Amino acid sequence: MVTMWQAFINFWKGYVKFTGRSTRAEFWWMRLWSSIIFIIWLILFIIALASDASLISKVDKYSQPNVQGIENWKLLTELLSAPFTIIVVMLGILLALAMFLPNIALTIRRYRDAGTVTWAAWVVWVLSLFSRSDRIYSNGSMQITFMIGGIFVLIGCILSVLPSDTLTGTGFIGRKPEEKFVFKEEINDSSDDEL
């Protein structure tokens, strides 16, 4: 079984490695790492806002209903005068950008470990993106798109909890049985089937 620290190391080693496989343990340990990193960043952000307390009062002053265009520039100037907040926000943006591609690669590797063919893993991942924007568009024609995206999020969640090679040999989305162990060459202990 992959340990929490080994999952973190594998995540960064396979930065843009879309081939291969990732076990359930590796996938979920990295989800835990991502949550821990986000919580630490959120705490830093709250501390930054508290330390730049003058920023909060200035934002309140400029967020009145009758804000003119010139006052928006003043607000931007005030936001730029909060150095700790800017540093923490930039750190968050850099972390999000640094983790974007490895998260996609980890997800695709996990779907492939469940037994899907590569194209099916990509289709599930891409279509699950449509559920992320339901707050931006709320008209009736877009609701069907978001419902389909939500269904693919559910399918992705199910694929992420399936044991290794569960879908191998099943229909057109499963790998052929003779390809069962093709992608396990680089993982030390790649089987969670003992659970």
C-alpha positions as CSV (number, residue, x, y, z in Angstrom):
1,M,0.0,0.0,0.0
2,V,1.2,3.5,-0.8
3,T,1.9,5.7,2.2
4,M,0.8,9.3,2.5
5,W,4.4,10.6,1.9
6,Q,5.0,8.3,-1.0
7,A,1.8,9.4,-2.6
8,F,3.0,13.1,-2.3
9,I,6.3,12.1,-3.9
10,N,4.7,10.2,-6.7
11,F,2.3,13.1,-7.4
12,W,5.3,15.4,-8.1
13,K,7.3,12.8,-9.9
14,G,4.5,12.1,-12.3
15,Y,3.9,15.8,-12.9
16,V,2.6,15.5,-16.5
17,K,2.7,11.7,-16.8
18,F,-0.7,10.8,-18.3
19,T,0.3,7.2,-18.9
20,G,0.5,4.6,-16.2
21,R,-1.7,4.0,-13.3
22,S,-2.3,5.3,-9.8
23,T,-3.8,3.2,-7.0
24,R,-6.8,4.2,-4.8
25,A,-4.5,4.9,-1.9
26,E,-2.2,7.1,-4.0
27,F,-5.2,9.1,-5.4
28,W,-7.0,9.6,-2.0
29,W,-3.8,10.4,-0.1
30,M,-3.1,13.1,-2.6
31,R,-6.7,14.4,-2.2
32,L,-6.0,14.7,1.5
33,W,-2.7,16.5,0.8
34,S,-4.5,18.9,-1.4
35,S,-7.1,19.6,1.3
36,I,-4.3,20.2,3.9
37,I,-2.5,22.6,1.6
38,F,-5.7,24.5,0.9
39,I,-6.6,24.8,4.7
40,I,-3.1,26.0,5.4
41,W,-3.4,28.6,2.6
42,L,-6.8,29.6,3.9
43,I,-5.5,30.2,7.4
44,L,-2.6,32.3,6.0
45,F,-5.1,34.3,3.9
46,I,-7.3,35.0,7.0
47,I,-4.2,36.0,9.0
48,A,-3.1,38.3,6.1
49,L,-6.5,39.9,6.0
50,A,-6.5,40.4,9.7
51,S,-3.0,41.9,9.6
52,D,-4.0,44.3,6.9
53,A,-7.0,45.3,8.9
54,S,-7.1,48.7,7.3
55,L,-7.8,47.0,4.0
56,I,-11.2,45.7,5.4
57,S,-12.3,49.1,6.4
58,K,-11.3,50.6,3.0
59,V,-13.1,47.8,1.1
60,D,-16.2,48.5,3.2
61,K,-15.9,52.2,2.4
62,Y,-15.7,51.6,-1.3
63,S,-18.3,48.8,-1.5
64,Q,-21.3,51.2,-1.0
65,P,-24.0,51.0,-3.7
66,N,-23.1,54.4,-5.4
67,V,-19.5,53.5,-6.3
68,Q,-18.2,55.6,-9.2
69,G,-15.6,54.4,-11.7
70,I,-12.9,56.6,-10.2
71,E,-13.5,55.0,-6.7
72,N,-12.8,51.6,-8.2
73,W,-9.3,52.8,-9.0
74,K,-9.0,54.0,-5.4
75,L,-10.1,50.5,-4.2
76,L,-7.5,48.8,-6.5
77,T,-4.8,51.2,-5.1
78,E,-5.9,50.3,-1.5
79,L,-5.8,46.6,-2.3
80,L,-2.3,46.9,-3.7
81,S,-1.2,48.6,-0.5
82,A,-1.8,45.4,1.5
83,P,1.5,43.6,0.9
84,F,0.9,40.5,3.1
85,T,-2.5,39.8,1.5
86,I,-1.0,40.1,-2.0
87,I,1.8,37.7,-1.2
88,V,-0.6,35.1,0.2
89,V,-2.9,35.5,-2.8
90,M,0.0,35.2,-5.2
91,L,1.2,32.1,-3.3
92,G,-2.3,30.6,-3.7
93,I,-2.4,31.3,-7.4
94,L,1.1,29.8,-7.9
95,L,0.1,26.7,-5.9
96,A,-3.1,26.3,-7.9
97,L,-1.1,26.6,-11.2
98,A,1.6,24.2,-10.0
99,M,-0.9,21.6,-9.0
100,F,-3.3,21.9,-12.0
101,L,-1.5,19.5,-14.5
102,P,-0.5,16.9,-11.9
103,N,-4.0,16.7,-10.6
104,I,-5.3,16.0,-14.1
105,A,-2.6,13.4,-14.7
106,L,-3.3,11.7,-11.3
107,T,-7.0,11.6,-12.1
108,I,-6.5,10.1,-15.5
109,R,-4.1,7.5,-14.1
110,R,-6.6,6.6,-11.4
111,Y,-9.4,6.1,-14.0
112,R,-7.1,3.9,-16.0
113,D,-6.2,1.9,-12.9
114,A,-9.9,1.1,-12.5
115,G,-9.8,-0.6,-15.9
116,T,-11.0,2.1,-18.3
117,V,-9.4,2.6,-21.7
118,T,-7.5,5.9,-22.1
119,W,-10.2,7.7,-24.2
120,A,-12.9,6.8,-21.7
121,A,-10.9,8.3,-18.9
122,W,-10.4,11.5,-20.8
123,V,-14.1,11.7,-21.8
124,V,-15.2,11.3,-18.2
125,W,-12.8,14.0,-17.0
126,V,-13.6,16.5,-19.7
127,L,-17.4,16.1,-19.4
128,S,-17.2,16.4,-15.6
129,L,-15.8,19.9,-16.1
130,F,-19.3,21.1,-17.3
131,S,-20.7,20.8,-13.8
132,R,-18.3,23.4,-12.4
133,S,-20.0,26.5,-13.9
134,D,-23.7,26.2,-12.9
135,R,-23.5,29.4,-10.9
136,I,-22.4,31.4,-13.9
137,Y,-25.2,30.4,-16.2
138,S,-28.6,29.6,-14.8
139,N,-30.9,29.7,-17.7
140,G,-32.9,26.7,-18.7
141,S,-30.9,25.7,-21.8
142,M,-27.7,25.4,-19.8
143,Q,-29.3,23.2,-17.0
144,I,-29.2,20.1,-19.2
145,T,-25.5,20.6,-19.8
146,F,-24.8,21.0,-16.1
147,M,-26.9,17.9,-15.3
148,I,-24.8,15.9,-17.8
149,G,-21.7,17.3,-16.2
150,G,-22.9,16.3,-12.8
151,I,-23.6,12.8,-14.0
152,F,-20.0,12.6,-15.2
153,V,-18.7,13.9,-11.9
154,L,-20.6,11.0,-10.2
155,I,-19.1,8.6,-12.7
156,G,-15.6,10.0,-12.0
157,C,-16.2,9.6,-8.2
158,I,-17.3,6.0,-8.8
159,L,-14.2,5.3,-10.9
160,S,-11.9,6.8,-8.3
161,V,-13.1,4.3,-5.6
162,L,-13.2,1.2,-7.7
163,P,-10.4,-1.4,-7.0
164,S,-7.7,-1.9,-9.6
165,D,-8.8,-3.5,-12.9
166,T,-12.5,-3.7,-12.0
167,L,-13.6,-2.6,-15.5
168,T,-11.0,-4.6,-17.4
169,G,-12.7,-6.7,-20.1
170,T,-16.1,-5.0,-19.7
171,G,-17.7,-3.6,-22.8
172,F,-16.1,-0.8,-24.9
173,I,-14.9,1.3,-22.0
174,G,-12.9,-1.4,-20.3
175,R,-9.4,-2.4,-21.3
176,K,-9.0,-5.8,-22.9
177,P,-8.1,-8.6,-20.4
178,E,-4.7,-9.1,-22.0
179,E,-3.8,-5.5,-21.2
180,K,-4.5,-5.9,-17.5
181,F,-1.0,-5.4,-16.2
182,V,0.5,-3.3,-18.9
183,F,0.7,-0.1,-16.8
184,K,1.9,-1.4,-13.5
185,E,5.6,-1.4,-14.2
186,E,6.6,1.7,-12.2
187,I,4.5,1.3,-9.0
188,N,6.1,-0.4,-6.1
189,D,2.9,-1.8,-4.5
190,S,0.2,-1.0,-6.9
191,S,-2.6,-3.2,-5.7
192,D,-5.2,-2.2,-3.3
193,D,-7.2,-5.3,-3.9
194,E,-6.1,-6.7,-0.5
195,L,-8.3,-4.2,1.3
